[in-house]
Amino acid sequence: MPKVVTDFNRKFFRWYFASATQPTALQSRGVALKLYADTLFSAVLCHAVLKDISYGGAGVLVPASAQLPEQLLLVYAGKHKLKAKVVYRRQISDKLSFLGLRWLPGKEQYVLQLLRTLSKKAYRKQLEEISEQHEATPAPAKIN
């Protein structure tokens, strides 16, 4: 199962792509994205790392130096494109900022497609972590 955290203050369940035990600034896991301005012709504003996602929005890490508008186009794998509004900004370190994004209304079927795709990716990441932990754990000694 994907890692789903129940937070009673949230309207929707959230899938996480990072470890809860490691500080955000040190995490190396997540899903690579590109952020564009929400205009007809736009170049990539910056690359981002998706840290969590839900039906209502997402959390991403971006370079602290990136000057980002309030509305963005989020692109995953060149085919999943969603418009979002920045509702939260937090400086993580001198190099990173965390953005809380809310999906703009009207493209709910695309949100569901992206959730379906990324929940599988979250599942794989969780299996990798379990596999790594299992390999690092020594086998118990046999007792006769």
N, C-alpha and C positions, 0 to 999 in steps of 0.2 A: 504494500500500500504506500502511496505517497505520504510524505510527512504532512499531516494536517493538524494544525494547532487550533484548539477551540479557545477563542478569546471572546468573552461575553460582551465586550464593548464594541465589537465589530459586527457589521450586518451580514458579512459573508465569510465562509471559511477561507483560509489562506494557505497556500502551498509555499514552503520555504526551500530555497536552494542553497542554504548555507548552514553551518553549524551554530547552534545556539550557545555553545560553550566557548567559542572563540570570538574575540573582539572584532567588530566589523572592519576596522582598518587593516586587520591582519588576515582576513579571509581570502582564500584563493579560489573558491568555488562560486559558481553562478552561471548564468546563461548570457552569452554575448548578444548584444543588440546594437542597432544604430539609431541615433536620434536625428530627426530632421525638423526644420521649421515647418509649421502647418501652412505652407504656401504651395502654389502650383508648381513652380520651378525652384527647387531647393537643393543645395549640396548638404552633405552630412555635416551636422553641427559637431557631433562627437560620438565616440563609441561609449557604450554603457554596459554595465553588468546587472542583470536582473537578479535580485536577491529574494523577492517574494512576489506572489501574484494571487489575485482573487477575481471573482466576477465583478467586483467594484473598482479594482485598480491594481496598482503594482508599486513596488519599491525598487529603485535602481540606484546604483553607485555611478557617479560621473566624475570627470576631472574637476577639481575645484576651480580651475582657471576657465572653464567653459562658461560663456555668457549665453544662457538659455532663456528663450521667451516663455511666457506663461502657458502657451499651448504648443504641443509637440506632436510629431508623427513618430511613433515607435515602430521599428521594422525588425522582425525576427526572420532569419534565414531567407531574406529577400522576397518572401511571399506573404507573410503575415504582417499586415499593416493596421495599426490602430491609432486613432487620435486620442490624446489625453491632455488633461489640464494639470499643471503643477499645483498641488495643494499644500505641500510641505517641503521645506528645505532645511537641511541640517549639515553643518560642517563636521566631517568625521576626522580629518587631519588636514595638514597644510596642502595635501595633494588630492584629497577626495571629499566629495559632498554626497549626501544621501537625498534623493528626491522621492517624495510620496506623490504618486500620480493617480488621478481618477479618470476612468474612461469617459469620453464624451458620449452622450446618448445618441442612439440611432443605428448602431452597428453591433447589436447584441449577439447576432449569429457569428460574427467574426471573433468576438470575445470568447464565445463558447468553443470555437475551433482552436483558438490559441490555447485556451485552458486544457482542452483535450490533448493537444500535442505536448504541451509543457508538463502536464501531470505525469505523462509517461517518462519524460526526462527526469523529473523529480524522483520518480520511482527507481529509475536506473541509478541515480546518484546515491539514493539511500541504500540500494543493494551493494554498490561499490564500498560505501562506508562500512556496512556490516561485514562484507568480505574482507576488507582491510583489518578490521578489528579481530575477526576470526583468525586471520593469518598471524596476527601479532600475539595472540593468546597462546601460550604453550599448552600442549596437550597434557591432561592430568596423568599422573603416574599410575601405573597399574598396581593394584594391591592384590596379592594372592592369598 
